[in-house]
Amino acid sequence: MTIVAMILSILLGTISLAIGYVQGGVAGYSLWFLLLAAVWLIAHFRKWYWLSSIALLIIILAAAFGVWQEYSTVWMLLGALGGLLGWDLSDFARRLSYAAPMDDTRNLERLHMERVGIVAVLGLGLALLSVFVHVQRLAFEVAVGLVLLAALGLTRLVIGLRKY
Amino acid sequence: MSRSIFLSLLTYGLLLTGIATVKGEFIALALPLVTYLIVGYLQAPEKIDLEATRHLSLERTSPHSNVDVTVTVTNRGSSLEEILLLDILPVGLTVRSGFSRHQLRLATGQSYTFGYTVSGPRGGYVFESLELKVNDHLAVSSSRVRVEAKGRLFVLPPVTRVRNIAIRPRRTRVYAGTISARAGGAGTDFFGVREYQPGDPPSAINWRASARYVDKLFANEFQQERVADVGIVLDGRLRTNEFARGHSLFEYSVQAAASLSDALLNQSNRVGLLIYASYLAWTFPGYGKIQRERILHALANAKTGESQVFSDLEHLPTRLFPPESQIVLVSPLSEDDLMPLIQLRAQGYEVIVVSPNPVKFELSYLPANETIQLAGRVIHMERVLLLQKMGRAGIHVLDWDVAEPFDLFVKRRLGRSPVWLRAIGR
């Protein structure tokens, strides 16, 4: 189940980017995304798990570049989301490979898919909402709240980096 | 780099780009990543409190025998979404069946039991702990914990039963045993004839000697049999035990030391063990089954080693052995071991050397070409000469070809005929 979902996610990410770039008039790049998908899948099955992080980085950079070039934001969002899910499922498949044959991996897979589904729906929903809903004026309190949230996030990042 | 840091960096990169370029789409791009991080952090375990217990089907076993290990892990803290559990095996043990690594989910108060089978060569093995990697479903937050689950396994050397070993130390202890004490008294072996004294049993009267005198009776005297002090010295020096291509005689030496100590303890002697390797491992002398266990445990942990100080037998600490007691050295021997052993004899110790034959051992696995055969003959002659010199110094040397089972070899070379056979003068 995980492998199928991972393949679909990788294809979703790369094909979405390819379509977005084709619509933007740079069809030449599209082939590179399909090649990236192929390399990513081959790397996964050859147990080069480190490559999935590089693939996600490339996909996010490509999506950011697409946004910068004002290609279709929806395709870029779908690309980033597909990349994120592919990266997550690739790592989950790696973790599952450590399980013993008698372990209840089906239950673990089911629960993981539930969480990933929540992330996908929530992430995409919020992203689309932010694309289509434009707030013209932001209240001061909301701005302060956002700044505090950003500071909290940065603190968490710094703590994480120090631990690392 | 951890997953959460990697994602955070990507997220902040997109957010900062969005702020710098005043483009909301960059921030929209970051939202799936932010959602992923938030969902992950929300599900991070609050409190990790795990307990583990371990049960071994056997605590002492023979080499390469299967032992079942059962481990139970109980979650006393908050629910743990994903745990990678790895039971850390002591070096040397191998898993024969089952798995020591598991991926699971543990709710609060839930237990998980798993088992596997291990086996290994001679040695003392200590199980310390389990290593657990706990993370949420998205593996945003993860932590490694070690949970103590102690267990001990002794893989003891094989003990071949050897009966009736004949040793004759100069000095014995006061307790009755099986070793001739060179003194008249109660026993089975004839010692001499003396004048009959009141209290002697009539069956002890030597009628033939008494018939020569009119007014005197003579009684037979038997040799007292007592227990003795025996010090077994196991030579663990690397240079005498290890050979080319990873072959070693040490396992045979350990087996010999185990069998000898078992036999000598069964004869009620007081036995101590000294392992002479990179350091001295001394098992204090004692009697009986507990001492047998102590010696077997010491032998289970015995390893070959090398040190400048103990490279030859010069530093054999004779003070550990009672004066004029029996010393049994188990060693393949080297040329320079002659003088230290002669010195032992000079100090009054009775010395037996059980020497696994290194020449025959090496020739058994080397190709049988002319050069090797010639070299083998030369080394064999050198060894024979060394053993002869030892024999002339009063050292009882037993040259053991390890291809022969140790019990048969000892029975042939050190065996003591049973009491009924000795009674009829055989």
Interface residues (C-beta under 8 A of the other chain):
Chain A: S53 L56 L57 I60 A63 A64 V67 W68 T73 M76 L77 A80 L81 L84 D88 D91 F92 R95 L96 Y98 A99 A100 P101 M102 D103 D104 T105 N107 L108 L111 H112 R115 V116 I118 V119 A120 L122 G123 L124 L126 A127 L128 S130 V131 H134 A150 G153 L154 R156 L157 G160 L161 Y164
Chain B: M1 S2 R3 S4 I5 F6 S8 L9 L10 T11 Y12 L14 L15 T17 T21 K23 G24 E25 F26 I27 A28 L29 L31 P32 L33 V34 T35 Y36 V39 Y41 Q43 E81 E82 L84 G98 F99 R101 H102 Q103 L104 R105 F114 H137 L138 A139
